[in-house]
């Protein structure tokens, strides 16, 4: 196999990482909420009727599958290899280990975003920061740099971190 023809590593795009992180956090919250709802209904009304239990189980499986897929996407968007993304997704199948995988994926995304100059925290970026990233705006002054050639903002000279600024 010729290594000269292998593709260059893809530079992570902050907007993609931020969206993947937000999706993962929302699905984790949904999964947790569904589990708590099932426990709460069961403790108040006794055993759930068969139809309701089936619906709750299907909803939890859907949320869990979406969460596993979003972890894969976040790891991949953060610049890690596909193999690493698949390992993270497979580890989501292991009870309790999946919690560590969620935290590790989230912490990596925060670190990568902060290295790119994006204001990010444990629960991701704020809405206004996500809009700024999605519009390919300059991190320094907010100038829309979509279609700008070069690696610096024409307004303030700040280094641009988005890989795709083309329209």
Secondary structure as UniProt FT lines:
FT   HELIX           3..5
FT   HELIX           14..45
FT   HELIX           50..77
FT   TURN            78..79
FT   HELIX           82..91
FT   TURN            92..93
FT   TURN            95..96
FT   HELIX           97..115
FT   TURN            116..117
FT   TURN            122..123
FT   HELIX           127..134
FT   TURN            135..136
FT   TURN            139..141
FT   TURN            146..147
FT   TURN            154..156
//
